[in-house]
Amino acid sequence: MPSAAPSPAPSSLESLEEGAPRRDRNRGAGRTHEPAQESSLQRPERRERWAARYTIALLGFLGLAVEYSLRVNLSIAIVAMAGTSEVSVGTNSSLDICPRYESDAQIERQLIKGEFDWDEQTQGIMLGSFFYGYTATNFLGGRAAEYLGGRLVFGLGTVISALISLLSPLCARLCKELFIASRVLMGISQGVTIPAFFSLMATWFPPEERAKFGPLIKGGMQFGTVVAMTAGGYLSASSFLGGWPSVFYVFGTVGLAWGIPWFLLVHDRPERHPSISRAELEYLQANRDRVKGAEVVSIPWKAIFTSPPVWACIFIAWGGSFGFQTLLSEIPTYLANIQHFDIKESGFLSAVPYLCLWVFGVGWGFCVDRLSSTGVLSLVAVRKISTAFAHYGPAVALVVMCFVDCNSTLAVVVLCIAVGVCGSAYSGNALTEQDIAPNLAGTLVGITNTISAIMGFVAPSVTGAITQGRQGSLGAWRTVFAVCAANYSVTTTLYLLTVSAEVQSWNKPDGAQEAKNENKRKKQGGNSTKNT
């Protein structure tokens, strides 16, 4: 049923709270509870046609798409920038190299002659250099969002990285060191954004909505990856704006355009939104104990690093990110050098697994949201099942990749499975920081995303070292897949043993002191028992 026209939002949450009991009495005698208590147990009966948080979800989706297109476009462009090469059969067993069935002339036409003479190790450094900068600013971004608001931090980080993208071709042609520096700067600007947006999500989306909206919003990462890899392959192979430079120009321009609606339509807190409806504000107010508050919470370092759920986040950030970043940055190289796809095919086929991830993640989110809302699964069960599926699945698929050899069709299918099932993580471990400490979600994501970012440059560097001089070697890539599978398996098991979905006591402004007092009371109680 269409909802009534939105009425002006109250100037503050306090004025809303004063009016709530009076409206409750008007609905009927004998009701002894307030709407806030009732709504915290169930979702609102009336739905807005288009709630303010839906705008945040849509623009967040597009913003993450922009970010990931700027982040991964080098994975495709570098194939055209550095070119591809044939592995010498004289130095490798013929059984370790996938054969070409074309004539020498056809092979010569398909080999890409790059503009730059960059070896495999240099390419690995370039692919990983983004994460050197990205690592440095994650924690700062999370904390800045808690003080300044996620809108400003996320918006500026995205727009600045788009500007850097426009300058990337010039940097590459001047010298490789300047190009690496530009990727580091792009990492610095984007490093603040993910923690900032998670802080914004913790403010606008109660826990029971996150399993559904999380995959929808974070699907922007996959949408941006799919678009960048597909369009990037065609742009690199074209003559538009010089070929590979157009990859940086096009996506940089899109990033600047995105910033306009973001800064015009998004606001940090519901009570400050100029056009939010009273129904939506009441709903978010009813869940105030489970979403981020306006007060900035001091960081209880000891409580954080002695909390098992925080270590669960750290474990999964390490292993999950190592595997995922390896796949994200190295799939185009694998398809070009092992399976011998040309740059257009490599770009499109590299994008297909992320399209699978996007579709699977959204579908999984709706399914577990339904199971959770009907009481079939508890919140912690949703998180554990989603995480297990998202990380054990790729581990098994990567083991299979060790045996596909030169079957290009099977290789693409298995890669689609390996990446696709990761989508369930957006209903699982990707939400844990918001579950356990919504007031400190930006800080916690800053910590865990820093670890993920470290894996962003470690993973390509490890792959580059393993495949140095052997990018066409099946044996080298089997080693890469096996290392990733082991990381997935061990860290996922540790996560499942230590995770929780309960809000921790140190989440509150005075929570750290409360936790200390509770520990003292327990010790005193134990001593009293011994004395008696």
C-alpha positions in Angstrom: 0.0 0.0 0.0 1.5 3.4 -0.9 2.6 5.3 2.2 1.4 8.8 3.1 3.3 11.8 2.0 6.3 12.3 4.2 5.9 14.8 6.9 8.7 17.2 7.9 11.3 15.5 10.1 11.7 16.7 13.7 14.7 18.8 14.4 16.2 16.2 16.6 15.7 12.7 17.9 14.8 14.1 21.3 11.7 15.8 19.9 10.7 12.6 18.2 11.0 10.7 21.5 8.7 13.2 23.3 6.0 12.8 20.7 6.1 9.0 20.5 4.3 8.0 23.7 1.5 10.5 22.9 0.9 9.0 19.5 1.0 5.5 21.0 -1.8 6.4 23.5 -4.0 7.7 20.6 -3.8 4.3 18.9 -5.8 2.6 21.6 -6.1 2.1 25.3 -4.3 -0.6 27.2 -1.0 -0.4 25.3 1.8 -0.2 27.8 4.7 -0.2 25.5 6.2 2.4 23.2 6.6 2.1 19.5 10.4 2.0 19.9 10.2 -1.2 21.9 7.9 -2.8 19.5 9.7 -1.8 16.4 13.0 -3.1 17.6 11.7 -6.6 17.5 10.1 -6.4 14.1 10.3 -4.4 10.9 8.1 -1.5 10.2 4.6 -2.4 8.9 4.5 0.6 6.5 7.0 0.8 3.8 8.2 4.0 2.2 8.1 4.2 -1.6 11.6 5.5 -1.5 13.3 5.9 1.8 16.3 8.2 2.4 18.5 5.2 3.2 17.6 3.7 -0.2 19.3 6.8 -1.8 22.4 6.1 0.3 22.3 2.5 -0.8 22.0 3.4 -4.5 24.7 6.0 -4.5 26.9 3.8 -2.3 26.5 1.0 -4.9 27.6 3.4 -7.7 30.4 4.9 -5.6 31.9 1.5 -4.9 31.5 0.7 -8.6 33.5 3.8 -9.5 36.2 3.0 -6.9 36.6 -0.6 -8.1 36.7 0.4 -11.7 39.5 2.8 -10.9 41.2 0.2 -8.8 41.1 -2.8 -11.2 41.4 -1.1 -14.6 45.2 -1.5 -14.5 44.7 -5.3 -14.4 43.4 -5.0 -17.9 45.3 -2.0 -19.2 48.7 -3.4 -18.2 48.3 -6.3 -20.7 48.3 -3.6 -23.4 50.8 -1.4 -21.7 53.5 -4.1 -21.2 52.4 -6.6 -23.8 52.4 -10.4 -23.7 55.2 -12.8 -24.5 55.7 -16.4 -25.5 57.3 -18.8 -23.0 60.4 -20.5 -24.5 59.8 -24.2 -24.9 63.5 -24.7 -24.7 63.5 -23.8 -21.0 60.3 -25.5 -20.0 58.8 -28.9 -20.4 56.2 -28.9 -23.2 53.8 -30.6 -20.8 54.0 -27.5 -18.6 52.9 -25.1 -21.3 49.5 -24.8 -23.0 50.1 -25.2 -26.7 48.9 -22.7 -29.4 47.2 -24.3 -32.4 47.5 -21.2 -34.6 50.2 -20.7 -37.2 53.3 -18.7 -36.4 51.9 -15.7 -38.2 48.6 -15.9 -36.3 50.5 -16.2 -33.0 52.6 -13.1 -33.9 49.4 -11.2 -34.6 47.8 -12.2 -31.3 50.9 -11.4 -29.2 50.5 -7.9 -27.9 53.4 -5.5 -28.3 53.3 -3.2 -25.3 54.4 0.4 -25.2 56.6 -0.2 -22.1 59.3 -2.8 -21.4 58.2 -3.9 -18.0 59.1 -7.4 -16.8 56.8 -9.6 -14.6 58.2 -8.4 -11.3 57.8 -4.8 -12.3 54.2 -5.5 -13.3 53.6 -7.2 -10.0 54.9 -4.1 -8.1 52.6 -1.9 -10.2 49.6 -4.0 -9.6 50.3 -4.0 -5.9 51.4 -0.4 -5.5 47.8 0.8 -5.1 47.7 -1.1 -1.8 50.8 0.5 -0.4 48.9 3.7 -0.1 45.6 2.0 0.6 47.1 0.3 3.7 48.3 3.6 5.2 44.9 5.4 5.4 42.3 2.8 6.3 42.4 3.3 10.0 42.6 7.1 9.6 39.6 6.9 7.3 37.5 5.0 9.8 38.3 7.3 12.6 37.8 10.4 10.5 34.4 9.2 9.4 33.4 8.9 13.1 34.4 12.5 13.7 33.6 14.2 10.3 31.0 11.9 8.9 31.1 9.2 6.3 29.6 11.4 3.6 32.5 13.8 3.4 35.3 11.2 3.8 33.8 8.7 1.3 33.0 11.4 -1.2 36.3 13.1 -1.2 38.3 9.9 -1.3 36.4 8.7 -4.4 36.6 12.0 -6.3 40.3 12.5 -5.6 41.1 9.0 -6.9 39.1 9.8 -10.1 41.3 12.9 -10.6 44.5 10.8 -10.2 43.1 8.4 -12.8 42.9 11.2 -15.3 46.7 11.9 -14.8 47.8 8.2 -14.9 48.7 8.0 -18.6 50.9 11.1 -18.4 52.6 9.6 -15.3 53.2 6.3 -17.1 54.8 7.9 -20.1 57.1 10.1 -18.0 58.6 7.3 -16.0 57.6 4.1 -14.3 58.4 5.4 -10.9 56.0 8.3 -11.3 53.3 5.9 -12.4 53.9 3.7 -9.4 53.7 6.9 -7.2 50.3 7.8 -8.8 48.9 4.3 -7.9 50.2 4.7 -4.4 48.4 8.1 -4.2 45.2 6.6 -5.6 45.5 4.0 -2.8 45.9 6.7 -0.2 42.7 8.4 -1.4 40.6 5.3 -1.6 42.0 3.9 1.7 39.7 6.1 3.7 36.5 5.2 1.8 35.5 1.7 2.8 35.7 2.3 6.5 33.9 5.6 6.0 31.0 3.9 4.1 30.8 1.1 6.7 30.4 3.7 9.4 27.6 5.3 7.3 25.9 1.9 6.9 26.1 1.3 10.6 24.2 4.6 11.1 21.4 4.0 8.5 20.8 0.3 8.4 19.7 -1.8 11.5 21.3 -5.3 11.8 18.3 -7.2 10.3 18.5 -5.2 7.1 22.3 -5.5 6.6 22.2 -9.1 5.2 19.9 -7.8 2.4 21.3 -4.3 1.8 25.0 -5.4 2.3 25.2 -7.5 -0.9 23.1 -4.9 -2.8 25.4 -2.0 -1.9 28.7 -3.9 -2.0 27.6 -5.4 -5.3 28.9 -2.1 -6.6 32.4 -3.5 -6.2 31.6 -6.4 -8.6 29.6 -4.1 -10.9 32.6 -1.8 -11.2 34.9 -4.7 -11.7 32.8 -6.3 -14.4 32.4 -3.0 -16.3 36.0 -2.1 -16.0 37.3 -5.4 -17.1 34.8 -5.8 -20.0 35.0 -2.2 -21.2 38.7 -2.0 -20.4 39.6 -4.8 -22.7 37.8 -3.2 -25.6 39.1 0.3 -24.9 42.7 -1.0 -24.6 42.4 -2.8 -28.0 40.8 0.2 -29.7 42.2 3.5 -31.0 39.9 5.6 -28.9 42.0 8.2 -27.1 45.1 6.2 -27.9 43.9 2.8 -26.7 45.0 1.9 -23.2 45.0 5.6 -21.9 41.2 5.7 -22.6 40.7 3.2 -19.8 42.0 5.8 -17.2 40.2 8.8 -18.9 36.8 7.2 -19.2 36.5 5.8 -15.6 38.1 8.9 -14.1 35.5 11.1 -15.8 32.7 8.9 -14.5 34.1 9.2 -11.0 34.0 13.0 -11.1 30.4 12.9 -12.3 29.3 10.6 -9.5 30.5 13.1 -6.9 27.7 15.6 -7.8 24.7 13.6 -6.6 26.6 12.1 -3.7 27.3 15.5 -2.1 23.8 16.9 -2.9 21.7 14.0 -1.7 23.5 12.1 1.0 23.6 13.1 4.7 25.5 11.6 7.7 22.6 11.1 10.2 18.9 10.5 9.8 17.9 13.4 12.2 19.9 15.8 10.0 18.3 14.7 6.7 16.1 17.5 5.3 13.6 15.3 3.6 13.5 12.1 5.6 9.9 10.9 6.4 8.7 10.6 10.0 8.0 6.9 9.5 11.6 6.2 8.5 13.0 8.3 11.3 10.8 6.5 13.9 12.0 3.2 12.6 15.7 4.1 12.8 15.1 5.7 16.3 13.5 2.5 17.4 16.7 0.6 16.6 19.0 3.3 18.2 20.7 0.7 20.4 21.8 -1.4 17.4 23.0 1.4 15.0 25.7 4.0 15.3 25.0 6.8 17.7 25.9 10.5 17.2 28.4 10.5 20.1 32.0 9.7 19.2 33.3 6.7 21.3 36.9 6.7 22.5 38.9 3.7 21.3 39.1 1.0 24.0 42.3 -0.6 22.6 42.7 -3.3 25.3 39.1 -4.4 25.0 39.3 -4.5 21.2 42.4 -6.6 21.0 41.4 -9.0 23.7 38.0 -9.6 22.0 37.7 -12.9 20.2 35.2 -11.5 17.6 37.7 -8.8 16.6 40.3 -11.5 16.1 37.8 -13.4 13.9 37.6 -10.3 11.7 41.4 -10.1 11.6 41.8 -13.8 10.6 39.3 -13.6 7.8 40.7 -10.3 6.5 44.1 -12.0 6.2 43.2 -15.2 4.4 40.1 -14.1 2.5 41.8 -11.0 1.1 44.9 -12.8 0.1 42.9 -15.2 -2.1 40.5 -12.7 -3.4 43.2 -10.1 -4.3 45.2 -12.8 -6.1 42.1 -13.6 -8.2 41.2 -9.9 -8.7 44.6 -8.8 -10.0 45.9 -11.9 -11.7 43.0 -13.5 -13.6 43.6 -11.4 -16.8 47.3 -12.4 -16.8 46.5 -16.1 -16.3 43.9 -16.1 -19.1 46.3 -14.2 -21.5 49.4 -16.2 -20.8 48.1 -19.7 -19.9 44.9 -20.0 -21.9 46.1 -17.6 -24.7 43.0 -15.5 -24.9 43.5 -12.2 -26.6 43.0 -8.9 -24.7 39.3 -8.5 -25.6 38.5 -12.0 -24.6 40.7 -11.8 -21.5 38.9 -8.6 -20.3 35.4 -10.0 -20.9 36.2 -13.5 -19.4 38.0 -11.9 -16.4 34.8 -10.0 -15.7 32.4 -13.0 -15.9 33.4 -14.4 -12.4 32.7 -11.0 -10.8 29.3 -10.9 -12.5 28.6 -14.3 -11.0 29.7 -13.0 -7.6 27.4 -10.0 -7.9 24.4 -12.0 -8.9 25.1 -14.8 -6.4 25.7 -12.3 -3.5 22.4 -10.5 -4.1 20.4 -13.7 -4.4 22.1 -15.2 -1.3 21.4 -12.0 0.6 17.7 -12.1 -0.1 17.5 -15.8 0.8 19.3 -15.5 4.2 17.3 -12.3 4.9 14.1 -14.4 4.5 15.4 -17.2 6.6 16.5 -14.8 9.3 13.2 -12.8 9.4 11.1 -15.9 9.7 13.3 -17.2 12.6 14.8 -20.2 10.8 18.3 -18.8 11.2 19.7 -16.7 14.0 21.9 -13.7 13.1 25.1 -15.5 14.1 24.1 -18.6 12.0 23.6 -16.3 9.0 27.1 -14.9 9.5 28.8 -18.2 10.0 27.1 -20.1 7.1 27.6 -17.2 4.7 31.2 -16.9 5.6 31.9 -20.6 5.4 30.3 -20.8 1.9 32.2 -17.7 0.7 35.7 -19.0 1.7 35.6 -22.8 1.8 34.0 -22.7 -1.7 36.9 -20.9 -3.4 39.4 -23.1 -1.5 37.9 -26.2 -3.1 37.6 -24.5 -6.5 41.3 -23.4 -6.5 42.4 -26.9 -5.7 40.4 -28.0 -8.8 42.1 -25.3 -10.8 45.4 -27.1 -10.2 44.1 -29.9 -12.5 42.3 -28.1 -15.3 45.5 -27.8 -17.3 44.8 -26.4 -20.8 41.1 -26.8 -20.8 40.2 -23.2 -21.2 36.4 -23.7 -20.9 36.8 -25.6 -17.7 39.2 -23.0 -16.4 36.7 -20.2 -16.9 33.9 -22.3 -15.3 35.9 -23.1 -12.2 37.1 -19.5 -11.9 33.5 -18.4 -12.0 32.7 -20.7 -9.2 35.7 -19.7 -7.1 34.9 -16.0 -7.4 31.1 -16.3 -7.5 30.5 -18.0 -4.2 32.5 -15.2 -2.5 29.3 -13.2 -2.8 27.9 -14.8 0.3 30.6 -13.0 2.4 28.6 -9.8 2.0 25.9 -11.4 4.3 28.6 -12.9 6.5 32.0 -11.7 7.6 31.7 -8.4 5.8 29.1 -7.3 8.4 30.8 -8.6 11.6 32.4 -5.2 12.5 29.0 -3.5 12.3 27.4 -6.3 14.4 29.8 -6.3 17.3 30.4 -2.5 17.6 28.3 -0.2 15.4 29.7 2.9 17.2 33.2 1.8 16.3 32.5 0.3 12.9 34.6 2.8 11.1 37.6 2.1 13.4 37.2 -1.7 13.3 36.9 -1.8 9.5 39.9 0.6 9.3 41.9 -2.0 11.3 40.7 -5.1 9.3 40.7 -3.4 6.0 44.3 -2.4 6.6 45.2 -6.1 6.9 43.2 -6.7 3.7 45.1 -3.9 2.0 48.4 -5.4 3.0 47.3 -8.6 1.2 46.5 -6.4 -1.8 50.2 -5.8 -2.4 51.5 -9.0 -0.9 49.3 -11.2 -3.1 50.5 -9.8 -6.5 54.1 -9.7 -5.3 53.9 -13.4 -4.2 52.3 -14.3 -7.6 54.9 -12.2 -9.4 57.7 -14.0 -7.6 56.3 -17.5 -8.2 55.7 -16.8 -11.9 58.8 -14.7 -12.6 60.0 -15.7 -16.0 57.3 -18.5 -16.0 54.0 -16.7 -16.6 53.1 -19.3 -19.2 54.0 -22.2 -16.9 51.1 -24.4 -15.6 53.3 -25.5 -12.7 53.8 -22.0 -11.5 50.1 -21.2 -11.5 49.3 -24.5 -9.7 51.5 -23.2 -6.9 49.7 -19.9 -6.8 46.3 -21.6 -6.6 47.5 -24.0 -3.9 48.8 -21.2 -1.7 45.5 -19.3 -2.0 43.5 -22.4 -1.1 45.5 -23.0 2.0 45.1 -19.4 3.2 41.3 -19.6 2.7 40.9 -22.9 4.6 43.0 -22.1 7.7 41.8 -18.5 8.3 38.1 -19.4 7.7 38.3 -22.1 10.3 39.8 -19.7 12.9 37.0 -17.2 12.1 34.2 -19.7 12.7 35.7 -20.6 16.1 35.9 -17.1 17.4 33.1 -15.0 15.7 30.0 -13.5 17.4 27.1 -11.3 16.3 26.4 -9.7 19.7 27.1 -6.1 20.3 30.1 -6.0 22.6 30.0 -4.1 25.9 32.9 -1.8 24.9 30.8 -0.5 22.0 29.1 2.1 24.3 30.8 5.4 25.3 31.4 4.0 28.8 31.5 0.4 27.7 35.2 -0.2 28.3 34.9 0.9 32.0 31.8 -1.2 32.4 33.7 -4.2 31.1 36.5 -3.6 33.6 34.0 -3.2 36.4 32.3 -6.4 35.4 35.6 -8.3 35.4 36.4 -7.0 38.8 33.0 -8.1 40.1 33.5 -11.5 38.8 37.0 -11.8 40.4 35.6 -10.5 43.7 32.7 -13.0 43.5 35.2 -15.8 42.9 37.4 -14.8 45.8 34.3 -14.5 48.1 33.3 -18.1 47.2 36.8 -19.4 47.9 36.8 -17.7 51.3 33.4 -19.1 52.4 
